[in-house]
């Protein structure tokens, strides 16, 4: 808290140019080595004597317009007679305008600036604060330039910006101002205003309390609030930039994945994992023969599309889909459905379990129409799933065709070993009896 109060005191001291007669002395170092009488010396004007500009109507009108806009926080008018402004200074003016009723120019002095028509201006003013009955003494500095449309205040050289450094300035001009501030006549005017202020501080308790407490606290609160808002805005801007970068990166990743996407077929009934690990949660299962979009690989795992979300399957249980082969569109889902125990990526193993049902390849299976009373020779069955048709009634027999879901097979014989001989698309082969449905 003591550190904060010390900072507030320092801040008050820096900004007292708007508050009272305490004159801000710019601590800008400048080494002047050229002759002051030379017309080629841009510093020559600062060394000259004050010119009483109280009767300069154009300059007086410019400053009165500035002060009226300042007192009423009229940004549009302010920026029409003075520029540029930092957001910090505009915020400060907004706060101070709540305490100031008006400025009255009492004395006006000028010296020539570095450019033709430019002026170094000292304005002794009376500031009417709404909490005080009488004007408080003050001293302002302006760097005024002459253009096609007349005088204009170059606000980059306002005392506020010279103290805070929010806007870039020309070092040559700041050196000129430093020389100006160090001249005897300028110092004399500063001392005069300072003396008036100190006399009021001693003789007027209300005046003293206003400057030592009220306005100081107001400036401290504004400074703390402005810095907090600045930090918050910066954090929000950084967060927005980070989110935009993340979205762009995600978009690039998605575009790259889409470009590299391929179709794969599941070779066994498997779990789909939340991440590339057997210990990851299961999102669900996919049957053998299911075709999925594959996006990338992560070690032994492949990232696939699963019901609109991303999931992972062991790469060893996937095979590429050959778009040119018509029979590669469906795999042997019959073998996956015949045995619920045949499942890859279960607790303890990620390999498909072998089918325990075996048939003796040397023995022709015996006919048994009573094996499945619903199946009879000559029946036509519409397949509810895509099922492999094999050359022999054995799990490892050569596949001769695939009876796709919705297609029809003709029953030739039903055997006792769990196989049924069928005719499909002009070919004869064997299917698991429990899958002929």
N, C-alpha and C positions, 0 to 999 in steps of 0.2 A: 504494500500500500504506500510506504514511504517513497519507493522508487517511482510509483505511478504519480504521486503528488509532485515529486521533483521533475518528472517528465512534463507534467501539466504546467508547472511553473516556467519551464524552459520554453514550452510551446507558446504560452501566453506572452512571454517576453519577445518571441520571434514575430508574433502576429500583432503586436500592440500598435502597429502603424494604423490599423483601422479603429483602434480602441480609444486611444487618447493621444496626448501630446508627446508621449515617450517616443522619441525619434529613433528610427532604426538606422544604425550606422553599418553600412555594408563592409564586411571585412574581406575585401577583395584586394589581393596584392597586385601591384603594377609597378614596373620599373620604367620610367620615362627618361629617355636619354637624348631626345632630339630637341632642338631649339624651339621654344614656345612661340617665337615671333614668326616662324615660317608658315606661310600660307599652305604649304604642302603637308604640313603636319596635321593628321586627323584629330590629334589631341588638343590642338590649339584652342578650340572653342571652350573646352573644360577649364582652361587656365584663364580665360577672359573673365571680365566682371559680369555680375548679374545684370540682366536687362529687365526693368520693370515692365511686365506684360499685362498688367491689370487692364489696360485700355485696348488690348488685342481682342477685338470682338469675336473673331473667328475661333481663336483658341479658347476663349472664355465659354463660348457656346458649346464647343466640343466637350469640355470638361463638365459643364453643367448638365449636358445630356447624359454623360457617363454617370455622374453622381445620382441623378434622378432615377436612372435605370437600376443602378446599384441599390438605392434605398428601397425600391419596389420589387427587387428580384426579377426585373424584366430582362430575361436572357436575350431575347431577340434584339432589343434595342442596344443592349450592352455589346453584343457581337457585331452590331452595325457600325459602332464607333471605335471598338477595340478588339483586337484579335492577335494571336490565338489565346484561348482559355483552356486550361487543364480542367478535367472533371473535378479534381480536388478543389481548385479555386472557386469554381461555380458552386460547389457544395458549401464551401465556406461563406460565400456571399449570400447564399440562401439562408444560412443560419444567422449571419450578422444582420440581415435586413429585418429580422424579427425584433431587433433591439434598437435599430436606428430609424429615426423619423426623416432626417434630412442632413445634407451637407451644404455649408455656405462658404464660398470662396472669399477669403478676406484679403489675401495677398497672392500675387502670381509673378514668378520670376523665371527667366529662361536664359540658357546659354546655347550656343550653336553645337549641333551634334556632328558626327563624323561625315554624314552625307549632306549634300546640298538641300537646304530647306528643313533638315531635321533639327529637333530641339530637345534639350535636356531641361525638364520642367520641374520646378518646385512649387507646390501649391499649399499655402498655409490655409487651413480650413477650420471652421467651427462645426463640430459634429453634435447634432441634437439627438441624444439618446432618449428613448421614451421614459426611462426611469429617472431622468434628471431634468430639472427646470431650466438650467442654463446650458449653453453649448460647451462642449469640451474641446480644448485645443488639439489640433492634429496637423501633421505634415506629411504630404504625399509626394511621390516622385513618379513622373511619367516620361517615357521616351516616345516623342511624337515625330512622325514622318510626314513629309509633304508629297502628295500624289496628284494625279490628274483631277481627282474629285475633292481635293483639299486636304486638310489635316486628318490624320488617323493615328490612333494610339497603338504602338507595337507592344502588345501585352506580354510578349515573351520576356520583356525587361521590367515587368511589374515587380514590386518588392516581394510579393508573394512567391512568384516563380523563381526569382533570384535566390530566395531563402530555401525553397523546396526542390528546385531542380527538376520539375516535372517535364518541362519543355526544353528543347535544344536552343542554345543561344550562340551568338557569334562572340568568340573570346575577345575580338578587337573592340566590340561595343561594351562588353562588361569591363574591360580595362579602362575604357573611356569614362564609364560611370564611376569606377573606383577613383579615378583622378578627380572627377567632379565632386564626389562626396568629401574628398580631402581638402578642398579649397577653403580658405578662410571665410569668405562670405557665406558659403553653404554651411560651414560649421557654425557660424554665428547665428544663422537663422535656426538651425537645429537647437542650439543652446537656448535661444529665445523661447521657442515653443516648449522645450523641456522645463524651463524655469516656470512658465505659466502653469504647466501641469502640476509640478511639485508644490507650488503655492496653493493650488486648489486642493490638493491632497491633504495639506496641513490645515487649511481653514474650513473645509467643508466635509463634515463627517459622512453625509450621504454620498457625496462624490467618492470619498475614500473607500467606503464600504462597497460601492458599486464596482470599482476597479480592482479592489483586493479580493473580493469574494464573488459577487454575482457574475460579472462578465468572464472572470477567470474560470469559474466552474462551468459556465456555458461552453467556453472554448474547449475545455478539457473533455467534457462529455461529447461534444461534436467530434473531436479528434479520435477518441476511443471508438465511437460509433462508426465513423468513416472507415477506420482501419479494419474494424470487424467486418463491415459490409464488403470492403475490398477483398479481404481474405475469403469471405464466403463466395463472392462472385468468382474469384480465381479458382477456388475449389470446384465450383459448379462447372466452370469452363473446362477445367482439366478433366472432370468426370465425363462431361459431354464429349470431349475429344477422345477420351479413352474408349467410351462406348461406341463412337463412330468408327474408331480404328478397329475395335473388336468386331463390329458388324461387317466392316469391309473385309477383315481377315476371314470371318466366317463365310461371307459371300464368295470370296476367292476359293476357299476350301471346298465349299459346296459345288462351285463351278468346276473345279478340278476333279472332284469326286464324280460328278455327273459325266464329265468327259471320259473318265477312266472306268466308268461303271461297266460291269459285265454280268451276264446271267449265269447262274450256277444251279446245279440240281443237288438236292440232299440225297446221299446214298444210304442213309439209315435213319431211323427215328431218333431225333436228337433234341437236347435241350438248347434253348437260345438263352445265352447269358447276358447279364447287364453290362459286364465288362469282360476283358480278355483274361478270364481266370476261372478255373473250375470252382473256386470258392465264392464266386459272385452269384448274386441272386438269379434265379431262373425267371425269365419273362414269359416262358411258355415252351411248348414243344412243336416241332414240325415233323410231319410224316415223311417217310422215305418217298422220293420222287417229287417232292415239292420244289418248285423253281423259285429262286429268290434273286434279288438284285444284290450284287456284291460291290462294295465301294473300296475297300482297302484291306490290307493285312497288318496284323499286329503280332509279330512272333509266329506262334503256331495257330493263331486264330484269324478268322476273317470277319470283317464288319459287314453286316448284311441289313437289308430292310426287313423289318418284321412288324407287320400290321401298322405301317406308317411310322414306326420308330426304329432306332438303330439298336442292333443287338449283335452278339458274337457267337459264332459257331466254330468248332475245331475245323481247321482247313482240311484235315484228312477225310472228313465226311462230306466233302463237297467235290463236285466234278463240273467241268465246264460244259455248258449247253451248246451243242452243235446245231446251229440254226438250219443248216442245210440237210440235216438228217431228220426225216419225218418221224422215225420211230424213237428219236431221242427226246421227244417232248414230254414223255411220262416214264418214270422209272418203276421199279418193281415194288409198288405199294402193297402188293399182295403179301410179299414176304414180311413187310413191316407189320401188317395187321394180323398175321396169323399167330403171332406170339407177342403178347404184351411185355414179356420179359426181355425181348430183344430190343434194347434201347441204349443208344450211345449217351455218354456224358451223364451217367447216373452216379449215385453216391458210391465212390470207390473206384470207378473206372469211367473213361471217356471213350471207350471202344465199344463197338456194337457187339452184343453177345451172339454167339453162334446159335443157329436154329437147331434145337435138340431133336426134331423129327427127322429121321433118316429113312430112306427107302433102299432096298437091296437092288442095285443096278442090274444084277444078273437075273433077277426074277421078274417076270411080267406080272403086275398086280392083277388079282382076281376081280372079276366083275361083281358088283354088289349094288344093284339098283335100289335095294332096301336101305342102303347106307344113308341116303337122304331122300325120303319119300317124296319130297317136293320136286326133285329133279328126275326126269324121265328121258329116255332116249327120244330124240326128235324135238324135245322142248327148245324154244328160243328164249334166251334170257337177256334182258337189257342190263348192262353192267352199271352198278352204282359207283364203282371206282375204276380207275385204270389199273389193269392187272397184267403181269407177264404171262405169256404162253410159252411153255418149255417143250423141248424136243422129247424128253423123257420125264416120267413122274418122279423127278429128283430135284432137290434144291439147287444143286450145282450144275444141272443140265443146261445145255445151250438154249438161249432164248431165241425163239423163232418168230415171235410177233408180240405186240402189245395190244390187248383189248382195251381201248380207251373208254373212259366214262361216257355212258350214253349209247355206246355201240352194242350190237347184239352178237351172241355166240350161240351155236347149235350144240346141244348135248348129244354126245355119241355113247359114252358109258361112264358110270360112276363106280369107282373102285374102293375096296375096303381100306386101303392104306392112306385115305384122305385126299386122293387125287381124282380128278374127273377129266376124261378125254373129251375135247371139244373141237368144233370146226369153226374157223374164223377167217373171213376174207380169203377163202379158198385154201387155207392152210389148216393142218390138223396138228394138235399138240395137247399138252396137259396143263391144267390149272388146279390150284388148291381148291378142294370142294367147298370149304367154308367161305371162299371168296367169290364163288359163282352165285351172284345175287344182284 
